Amino acid sequence: MKKKISVLALASIFVAGSAMASGWRIPEQSVDSTAKAGANIASAKRADAAYYNPANMGWMADTWHTQVDATYIYLSPIEYTDARSAGFNDESESEHFFVPTGFMVSPNYGGARFGLAVVAPYGLSKRWEGGYGQAFAEEFSLTVIEVNPTVSYTFGEMVSIAAGPRMMYADATVSSDASVIGKPVSRSMEGDTVEWGWNAALAIKPNDKLNISATYRSNIDLEFEEETDLSLMGMAMRPRASVSVPAPGVVALSVAYDVRDNLNVEVTWDRTFWSEYDILDFNYSPTIPGNPFEAPVARDWDDTDAFRIGVTYGVTDAIEVMAGFGYDNNPIPTEHVDFTIPDSDAWLYSAGIQYAVNEKMDVGFSVLYDYKEEREVKVDPTGNVYGEFTNASALLVTVGLDYKF
């Protein structure tokens, strides 16, 4: 199927977030992270530490660790109820995704460990078909793959540091068609990009029971320049368009403590620097008189805070159960909420289990429910949105296998 992507919607994709976090982040990339609602930084102990907290790699068993996970994501239909006319009421399509991820950690080489993570930290699909929302986001989907190699070094028994580059490949599909509201305007475009950033981590263990960790992922500017399919008043054109948008940095502070030998509790705070996204400004070449997509669009997003707690309880030597809870506020000022980004504050509830088949292999299963609060947008009665978005939620189910050799 031909990929189509609107430059305007593409910019929104990469600096907003998924139904799983503020903007369009997907913090949950493994069984443990799904089971603990993303509170898997200070307590990370399996191969997924290569992504969540590579500084923790230094304290893992001195052998090769590998892990593969697969997450099924369901996004519920979002209902829009317009305050001006029932004719503008609409409902998005339900969405289904399958997201595989993989992790690897090397043995110890003189205090150094090497890790590799292949993850999907952003992603979404939102479709408004046959109704009012189609004018702004007929199809709105995103695939992002990140390859993140890391190196850690441990100083004695108490301190470990880590860092590495991030390579992000992004591909998206979006189309909009305003003919449903009587305007002969549509746009579409193919686009992908490869960009680079970096991450770093620090872990301190004052004693065997306590881990205090900090991680940082850098901002990545995503540069796009592609041909577009643009239709204005029945005239078809293929101009080039360019835009630069940030995938914002994320900092996390996390504390994990062994309350008992078989009970660990982690508390995590993270901040996503969405304030990098202050304006959406893209350029068409050549400039087209009357092009409604040419003018810069103010975004003025806010940095967001998320609070997560995760609990791990060893039922037996072979069975661990986990649970998590989180709250994540959204970055979008009410005046900038639209059909491509109907985001709102989120509450997360999760649980999971890990089973040690033998000394080398663990298998796991986890589930997370993300409830989005209702979002009322009544700023401008003449704007595209003047009503309420409701019933947004997400369900994640993750299975995984961790193997040591």
Secondary structure as UniProt FT lines:
FT   HELIX           7..15
FT   TURN            19..20
FT   TURN            23..24
FT   HELIX           31..35
FT   TURN            36..38
FT   TURN            42..43
FT   TURN            47..48
FT   HELIX           49..52
FT   HELIX           54..59
FT   STRAND          65..75
FT   STRAND          79..82
FT   HELIX           86..88
FT   STRAND          90..91
FT   STRAND          95..105
FT   TURN            110..111
FT   STRAND          112..119
FT   STRAND          122..126
FT   TURN            132..133
FT   HELIX           134..137
FT   STRAND          139..155
FT   TURN            156..158
FT   STRAND          159..177
FT   HELIX           178..181
FT   STRAND          185..189
FT   STRAND          192..207
FT   TURN            208..209
FT   STRAND          210..217
FT   STRAND          220..232
FT   TURN            233..234
FT   STRAND          235..237
FT   STRAND          240..247
FT   STRAND          250..260
FT   TURN            261..262
FT   STRAND          263..272
FT   HELIX           274..276
FT   STRAND          279..280
FT   STRAND          282..285
FT   TURN            289..290
FT   TURN            292..293
FT   STRAND          297..298
FT   STRAND          304..314
FT   STRAND          319..328
FT   HELIX           334..336
FT   TURN            339..340
FT   STRAND          346..356
FT   STRAND          361..372
FT   STRAND          375..377
FT   TURN            381..382
FT   STRAND          387..390
FT   STRAND          393..404
//
